[in-house]
């Protein structure tokens, strides 16, 4: 299970890394492209803060907090590898860390996180939110980790 978790973690990081680079070089910030029969929208957004741009005026603090949480979770993940059982926790941490590494890398390297997918829903407040694959992995990984700790 350890190798599976490490492959998942690395796959999320590298997959999102390449998607973000593609979006940066091929999508204009004003563009909005429907994909998957209109179920998703591709849009480029530079998120200079945390979720929903919170803290965008304190980018350095956001980067430091992101790095600190990523390092703490990395230690928890490494410690979990030394214990038998609790594969759900390890899987959750692998998903969470793959996304965290990707978004933290963006914050440190670019100064912002590249977000690129949203949903074509009627509720405009939700339609304006732009995500990346790492965001989904972080959410799913956090839920699985929480379930694994029960």
N, C-alpha and C positions, 0 to 999 in steps of 0.2 A: 504493500500500500504506500510505502514511503516514496518509491520511485514514481508511482502514479501521481501522487500529490505534487512532487517536484516537476513532473512533466506538465501537469495542469497549470501550476504557477508560472512556469516559464512560457507555456503556450499563450496564456492570457497576456502576459507582459509583451511578448514579441508580436502577437497578433494585433493587439491594440496599437503597439508602436508603429507597425506598418500601415494600419488603417489611418492613424492620425497623420502620418507623413503623406499618405495619399490625399487625404482631405486637404491638408495644408497646401499641396501643390496643384490640386485639380479642381477645387471648389472655391468659388467666389463667395464672400460673406453675404452677399445679397441673394444668392441662388437658393432655391428650394426645389429639390427633386424628389418626386414620389417614387418609391421602390416597393417591391413585393406586392404588386397589384394595389398600390395605394395605402398599404397598411402602415408604412413608415415614411418619414420625410428625412432626406439628407440635407442638412444645413450646417454650415461652419460657424462655430461660436468660440470665441476665446474667453474662457472663464478665468478671470483674474483673482477670484476668491475661492471660497469653498462651495458647498452646495448652494445653488441659486445665487451665486456671486456674493454670498455673505463674506464680509471681511475684505472686499476687493481693494479698499483703500489702505489695508495693512497687509500687503502681499508678502512682505518678509516674514511677518509673524505667522501667516497662514502656512508658508513654506516650512518654517521651523516646527510648528505644531504637526504638520503632515509628516515630516521626517521623524519626529519623536514618536508618534503613534505607530508609524511603520516599523521603526526599530524595536519598539516594545513588542509588537505583534510578531515580529520575526523571532525574537527570543522565545516567546510563548510557543511558536510553531516548532522551533528547534528542540525545545524541551519536550514537546508532545511526541516528537519522533522517537524519543528514548523510552516511551512507555507503550506497552502492548494494549490493544483494544482502542476504543474510542475513535474509530475511523471517521465517524461523522464530524467530530471536532476537527480532525486533521484535514479532511476534505474542505470543510468550511473555511478554515484558516488558509488553505492553499488558494481557494477562490478569492478570498478577501485580500490576501497579500499580492496575488497577481495583479489585481486592480489597483491596490495601494501603491505598489512599486511603479506601475505605469503612470498614475496621476502624480505621484511625488516626483518622479523623473521629469515630467513635463513642468511642474512648478519650479524645480531647481534649474532645469536646462533652458526652458523657453520663457519662464516668468508667468506662465498661464497654462491652463489645461485645455487641450483641444477637445471640444464636444462636437458631435456631428449627427446625432439622430434624435428625432422627436416624433410625436404621434399626431396624426391629422384628426383631432377630435374637435367637437363643437365648443367645448369649454376652453375659451381663449387663454385663461391663466395657465392651464396645463399644456396647451398647444405650444406656448412660448418657451417651455422648459426644454433644454437641449441636453442630451446625455451622451455618453460614450460607452463602449462595451465594458470598460473597467468599472463604471458606475454600477451596472447591472450585476457584475461579479461581486462587487463589494457588498451590495444589498443581499444577494443570495448567500454569499459566504458568511455574512454576519448572522443571518437567520439560521443557517446550518450549524454554525459554531455555537449559537445559543442553545439550539436543540441538543447538540452534542454534549453540552455541559450539564444538562438536566439529569 
